[in-house]
Amino acid sequence: MALRNEWPVIAIDGPSASGKGTVAERVAAALGFHFLDSGALYRLATLAALRQGLDLSDTTALAAAARDMDVAFRDGRTSLDGEDVTEALRTEAVSAATSRVAASPAVREALLARQRRFRQAPGLVADGRDMGSTVFPDALLKVFLTADVAVRAGRRHKQLMEKGMCAKMSDVVEELTQRDARDSNRPVAPLRHYPDAIFLDTTALSVDQAVERVLSWYRERAP
């Protein structure tokens, strides 16, 4: 079935630990739309590469792994080649390697069509770093969602502690700062606040407030 451009897309982009995934998922639930966590696809490609023992500088091999992986999203769980990898995707090893894999133009090209297939009736909410700029440039609503790095580090630190993982706040801040730099300076689809995206700073907002802002902007634009 061909994709139809009239199916609306809300693109929510932003840096790591900004809360964009939570906001995007809740917006999708409120509207009854499909939800695309593009970061999960890049984490899956990274996990596949790590399990195959690939050299992360071998872009041809990375792209092949991204194209060939068998992925399924069901009932809040994620599987790779028939194995539930929901928890494995969130390990620090995968997190640390994902931004390197995602910087590969070949990997991004390999995953582009897969991401666009999520655009189905009645609509899609997509979160990532280049959803509005590259994957869905005709999105009805584009939002660049961010927060102060200290606040983002606090959110990430809390997530790690809840998983029983020890982490120093200073190390989390450093990791986020480095990842922001890699994502912003990569040659293909860099992370940035593009002109047609509404800037949303969630530093002083609750999740509910951020969700309502996005829903309000969507209602203003919906036909």
C-alpha positions as CSV (number, residue, x, y, z in Angstrom):
1,M,0.0,0.0,0.0
2,A,1.4,3.4,-1.0
3,L,2.0,6.0,1.7
4,R,-0.4,8.9,1.5
5,N,1.0,12.3,2.4
6,E,-2.3,13.5,3.8
7,W,-1.8,11.3,6.8
8,P,-0.6,13.9,9.3
9,V,2.7,13.6,11.0
10,I,3.8,15.4,14.2
11,A,7.6,15.4,14.3
12,I,9.2,15.9,17.7
13,D,13.0,16.3,17.7
14,G,15.5,17.1,20.4
15,P,18.6,16.0,22.3
16,S,19.0,12.9,24.5
17,A,17.1,12.9,27.8
18,S,15.0,15.9,26.8
19,G,11.8,14.0,27.4
20,K,10.7,14.0,23.8
21,G,10.0,10.2,23.8
22,T,7.6,10.4,26.7
23,V,5.9,13.5,25.3
24,A,5.6,12.0,21.8
25,E,4.2,8.7,23.1
26,R,1.5,10.5,25.2
27,V,0.6,12.8,22.3
28,A,0.2,9.8,20.1
29,A,-2.0,8.1,22.7
30,A,-4.2,11.2,23.1
31,L,-4.8,11.4,19.3
32,G,-5.0,7.7,18.6
33,F,-2.0,8.0,16.2
34,H,0.8,5.6,15.6
35,F,4.1,6.2,17.4
36,L,7.6,6.0,16.0
37,D,10.6,5.9,18.4
38,S,13.3,6.4,15.8
39,G,15.9,6.1,18.4
40,A,14.9,2.5,19.0
41,L,15.7,1.7,15.4
42,Y,19.2,3.1,15.7
43,R,19.6,1.3,19.0
44,L,18.5,-1.9,17.3
45,A,21.0,-1.4,14.5
46,T,23.7,-0.8,17.1
47,L,22.8,-3.9,19.1
48,A,22.7,-6.0,15.9
49,A,26.2,-4.7,15.0
50,L,27.6,-5.3,18.5
51,R,26.2,-8.8,18.6
52,Q,27.8,-9.5,15.2
53,G,31.1,-8.2,16.4
54,L,31.2,-5.6,13.6
55,D,33.8,-2.8,13.5
56,L,31.7,0.4,14.2
57,S,33.8,2.2,11.7
58,D,32.8,-0.2,8.9
59,T,29.9,1.7,7.5
60,T,29.1,-0.8,4.8
61,A,28.7,-3.6,7.3
62,L,26.7,-1.4,9.7
63,A,24.3,-0.5,6.9
64,A,23.9,-4.1,5.9
65,A,23.1,-5.0,9.5
66,A,20.5,-2.2,9.7
67,R,18.8,-3.3,6.5
68,D,18.7,-7.0,7.3
69,M,17.6,-7.0,11.0
70,D,14.2,-8.5,11.7
71,V,12.5,-6.1,14.1
72,A,9.1,-6.2,15.8
73,F,7.3,-3.8,18.2
74,R,4.5,-5.5,20.1
75,D,2.7,-4.6,23.3
76,G,5.4,-2.3,24.5
77,R,8.2,-4.8,23.8
78,T,10.8,-4.8,21.1
79,S,12.3,-7.9,19.5
80,L,15.4,-8.4,17.3
81,D,15.6,-11.5,15.1
82,G,12.9,-13.1,17.2
83,E,14.5,-12.3,20.6
84,D,13.0,-9.8,23.2
85,V,15.7,-7.1,23.5
86,T,13.6,-4.4,25.3
87,E,16.0,-4.2,28.2
88,A,19.2,-4.8,26.2
89,L,18.5,-1.7,24.1
90,R,18.9,0.5,27.2
91,T,22.2,-0.8,28.4
92,E,25.0,1.7,28.6
93,A,27.1,-0.2,26.0
94,V,24.4,0.3,23.4
95,S,23.7,3.9,24.5
96,A,27.4,4.8,24.2
97,A,27.7,3.2,20.7
98,T,24.4,4.4,19.2
99,S,25.4,8.0,18.4
100,R,28.5,6.6,16.5
101,V,26.4,4.2,14.5
102,A,23.7,6.9,13.9
103,A,26.3,9.3,12.5
104,S,26.9,6.9,9.5
105,P,25.2,8.2,6.3
106,A,24.9,4.7,5.1
107,V,23.0,3.6,8.2
108,R,20.7,6.6,8.1
109,E,19.9,5.8,4.4
110,A,19.3,2.2,5.2
111,L,16.7,3.1,7.9
112,L,15.0,5.9,6.1
113,A,12.4,3.8,4.2
114,R,11.8,1.7,7.3
115,Q,11.0,4.8,9.3
116,R,8.7,6.3,6.6
117,R,6.6,3.1,6.6
118,F,5.3,4.0,10.0
119,R,3.3,6.8,8.4
120,Q,-0.1,5.2,8.3
121,A,-3.7,6.2,9.0
122,P,-4.9,8.0,11.0
123,G,-1.6,9.7,11.6
124,L,1.9,9.4,13.2
125,V,3.8,11.0,16.0
126,A,7.6,10.5,15.4
127,D,10.4,11.4,17.8
128,G,14.1,11.6,17.1
129,R,16.7,14.0,15.9
130,D,15.9,14.5,12.2
131,M,12.2,13.6,12.0
132,G,11.1,17.0,10.8
133,S,14.2,17.9,8.9
134,T,14.9,14.7,6.9
135,V,12.5,11.8,7.5
136,F,9.2,13.7,7.4
137,P,10.0,17.2,6.0
138,D,6.3,17.8,5.2
139,A,5.1,17.1,8.8
140,L,2.1,19.0,9.7
141,L,3.7,20.1,13.1
142,K,7.4,20.1,13.9
143,V,8.6,20.6,17.5
144,F,12.1,20.9,18.7
145,L,11.9,19.8,22.4
146,T,14.8,20.4,24.7
147,A,15.8,21.2,28.3
148,D,18.8,22.5,30.2
149,V,21.6,20.0,30.2
150,A,21.6,19.9,34.0
151,V,17.9,19.0,34.0
152,R,18.4,16.4,31.3
153,A,21.3,14.9,33.2
154,G,19.1,14.7,36.3
155,R,16.4,12.8,34.3
156,R,19.0,10.4,32.9
157,H,20.6,9.8,36.3
158,K,17.2,9.0,37.8
159,Q,16.5,6.5,35.0
160,L,19.9,4.8,35.6
161,M,19.4,4.6,39.4
162,E,15.9,3.2,39.0
163,K,17.5,0.4,36.9
164,G,19.9,-0.3,39.7
165,M,22.8,1.1,37.8
166,C,25.4,3.3,39.6
167,A,26.3,6.5,37.9
168,K,28.0,9.8,38.9
169,M,26.0,12.9,38.0
170,S,29.2,14.5,36.6
171,D,29.7,11.5,34.3
172,V,26.1,11.7,33.1
173,V,26.5,15.4,32.3
174,E,29.8,14.8,30.4
175,E,28.2,11.9,28.4
176,L,25.2,14.1,27.4
177,T,27.4,17.0,26.5
178,Q,29.6,14.8,24.3
179,R,26.6,13.2,22.7
180,D,25.0,16.6,22.0
181,A,28.3,17.6,20.3
182,R,28.4,14.4,18.1
183,D,24.7,14.7,17.1
184,S,25.0,18.4,16.3
185,N,28.2,18.1,14.3
186,R,27.6,15.0,12.3
187,P,27.7,15.6,8.5
188,V,24.3,14.0,7.8
189,A,21.0,15.1,9.3
190,P,22.6,16.9,12.3
191,L,20.6,17.7,15.4
192,R,19.5,21.3,15.3
193,H,16.5,23.6,15.8
194,Y,15.5,24.0,12.2
195,P,13.5,27.2,11.2
196,D,10.0,25.6,10.8
197,A,10.0,23.8,14.1
198,I,8.5,25.3,17.2
199,F,11.0,25.5,20.1
200,L,9.7,23.9,23.3
201,D,11.9,24.2,26.4
202,T,10.7,21.7,29.0
203,T,13.2,22.7,31.7
204,A,10.4,24.2,33.9
205,L,7.5,22.1,32.5
206,S,5.8,18.9,33.6
207,V,5.2,16.1,31.1
208,D,1.5,16.9,31.2
209,Q,2.2,20.6,30.4
210,A,4.5,19.7,27.5
211,V,2.0,17.3,26.1
212,E,-0.8,19.9,26.2
213,R,1.4,22.4,24.5
214,V,2.0,20.0,21.6
215,L,-1.7,19.0,21.4
216,S,-2.7,22.6,21.3
217,W,-0.3,23.4,18.5
218,Y,-1.6,20.4,16.6
219,R,-5.2,21.4,17.0
220,E,-4.5,24.8,15.6
221,R,-3.1,23.2,12.4
222,A,-5.3,20.2,12.0
223,P,-7.7,20.4,9.1
